Amino acid sequence: MQGRALTLAVVGGWAALCLVAGSASAGTPASPRPSVPARLAAQSLLLDVSSSGELLAAVGKRGHILLSRDGGRSWLQADVPVQALLTGIHLLDDQSGWAVGHDGVLLHTADGGRTWELRRWAPEEEKPLLDVWFQDQERGFAVGAYGLLLMTTDGGATWSEQPVADDEWHLNHVAGSSTGRIYVAAEAGHIFRSDDGGETWRPLPSPYEGSFFGTLPLEGDELLLFGLRGHLFRSPDAGESWEEVESGTEASLTSGLLLRDGSVRVAGLEGIVLEGPDGAPPFTLRRHEDRKGISALAEAPDGSVIAVGELGVRILER
C-alpha cells in the first residue's frame, strides 16, 4: 500500500501529504467545502493547465482554479465548490471545460471558467482522478487511481466506468491523436490504446518498467512517451514499437506540449525543459536555476509557453 501511495504522490505532482491526509480521514463530510480565495494562489502548487482561444486555466491545491485572458501575465481565481486537490483540466473551447481531482471530483464550467459545477464527488471511494480529456463536446474521459477510467458519451450528463486492464494500475494521463486513437499512460510501465473511441482498450508493448506520466501524440501515428527518471521514448507507429530518446536528465518528465509551429516541449521535475523543432531527437535541455518542478505546459495565444508546478505559474522564455 505504501508503494502505491508513493506512486500517487509522484503522479499528483508532490501531493503526498494531500493523499495521505485524505486517506486517513475519520469520516466523509456531508458535503464538500468551497475553495477559499487566496491572494497568492498563482504562486501556490498547480498541477495542470489548459488553453483554448484567449483563455488559459490552471488547477491545483485546495480547489484552486485560476484563469487568464492576457497570455498568463495576470490570473483571477474562479468560484469553485470544492477544496480538493485538483489534478487535471481540459478546456473544450473558451466557454466550456472540465476539471478533476482528489475525492473523485469532476467539475464542469459553461461560462469561461468563472464558475464551476460539481458533477461528481466520491471521497468514500478513495480513488483520486488524475487527468481528464475530451475528444469532442460529447465524448470524454477521466482517469485515476486503481485503474479507474470514467467515460461519457453525452457531454458529461452521465459517466460510466470502463475496464482498461485486469490489474488496478494507476492511470496517470489520457490523450488523443489527430487520427482518433486514444492513449492512457500508467504506472509500472503500462500504456494502453483505444482505436474505437474508448469502447475497448488494449495494452501496448512497453519499452520500460517504470511509471509513465504522459504521452504526446504528434503528426499521424507518431507518439512521444515519458515518465520516471528522464525516460523518453518515440514511436512512429502508434505505440507498436519504440526507440529511446536521450533526454540528458534523470529527472522525471511530467508533461509534453506540441506547439502550433510544430515544435515540441517536454518538461519535468528539477525545472527541466526539453526543446525540439519537432518530435525527433535531439532535444535541447534547459534547467531553470530555481530547479522548481514543472507539472504541466500550455501554449498562450501569443505562442509563449506557460508552465505550472511547484513554482505556481511561469511564462517560459521563447
Secondary structure, DSSP 8 states (H G I E B T S, - for coil): -HHHHHHHHHHTTS-HHHHHHHHT-SS--SS-------TTGGGS-EEEEEEETTEEEEEEGGG-EEEESSTTSS-EE-B-S--S-EEEEEESSSS-EEEEEGGGEEEEESSTTSB-EEEE--GGG---EEEEEESSSS-EEEEEGGG-EEEESSTTS--EE----SS---EEEEEE-TTS-EEEEESTT-EEEESSTTS--EE---S-SS-EEEEEE-STT-EEEEEGGG-EEEESSTTSS-EE---S--S-EEEEEE-TTS-EEEEEGGGEEEEESSSSS--EEEE-TT---EEEEEE-TTS-EEEEETTEEEEE--
